[in-house]
Amino acid sequence: MTRTTPSCVVVGAGISGLLAARELATAGGRVVVLDKGRGVGGRMATRRVGNGVFDHGAQFFTVRGERFEGIVAGWLREGVAEEWTRGFADADRQPNEDGYPRYRGSHGMTSIPKHLARGLDVRTGERVAEVNLRDGGWEATTESGSRITGAALLLTAPVPQSLALIRDAAALPDEARPRLGEISYSPCIALLAVLDGPTGVPERGSVQIKGEPLDWIADNQKKGISDAPGITIHAGPEWSRAHFEADEAQVTASLLRFAEDQLETDLSSRVAETSLARWRYSWVRRPHPAPCLVAREEPTLLFAGDAFGPSKVEGAALSGLSAADYLLDRAG
């Protein structure tokens, strides 16, 4: 155990924050992870609606690099992840298998962050109000009144949310601001619908459209995470942006109609229950090229997440690991 491993406050219990926290805690560091949500995972999110279970954020993940491959191999052995498919139906509902594995959480995408959080000091339902320099380190103050201190601070929430926590302009060096300001996101509106009959989604359980007004449709029962038939519908980024604040009933009706047209089947008469999720920071439009950003060396302030380096789940994982690597390298 390395005595010099710094204590660290991590804001955000998505895969970046959790993997970083595990690396630091394994090396002997005192780590506290804070997240405003009721549970861990960020956009690796699974929700129950009626009798259905839905992945409503990230739908799957792939493996490209050796480091992440080793991590995923462990998840597969431990039963928290499974291979889902090797390709999705295209916009014309035609099979488009390419032999490349796509993985999911064994009981939904949130299975993986729940697994990573075990044994860590993770405090959910704790919305951080601000972070400040304090006595040569960092102090995070939550809306509940808690004050958590650490020698280092790792911010893994979407960058606009992370920046909003830094009230003292002197805490963030001027040279870091323009680099963080270049990062941008697109929103996504997700509709979850429990059905009392078939969804019309092809057998593998998904249609990958990558267009407007729809980007994606998945059948969570065929995906293997829900006992009841139900679909996740993701609107495209431009439609989501234009309708992000629109009335829920109108958005729901529109997305069901778009899905009916895409699947060429009646859905509205089969809907038993719906739920709408609005992801303001869903797709990363313009990422930062490096896997994490060191905004301040003393006391250390790091930014990480899926907006740093390669995007998506693997990029977010590697970003968190890169932040932990930096802190452990400094510790010697």
Secondary structure, DSSP 8 states (H G I E B T S, - for coil): --TT---EEEE--SHHHHHHHHHHHHTT--EEEEESSSSS-TTS-EEEETTEEEE-S---B---SHHHHHHHHHHHHHTSEEEEEEE-B-TTS---EEEEEEEEETTSTTHHHHHHHTTSEEEET--EEEEEEETTEEEEEETTS-EEEESEEEE-S-HHHHHTTB--GGGS-TTHHHHHHT-EEEEEEEEEEEESS-----TTSEEE--SSSEEEEEEHHHHTS-SS-EEEEEE-HHHHHHTTTS-HHHHHHHHHHHHHHHHTS--GGGEEEEEEEEEEEEEEEE-BSSSSEEEETTTTEEE-STTBSS-HHHHHHHHHHHHHHHHHHHH-
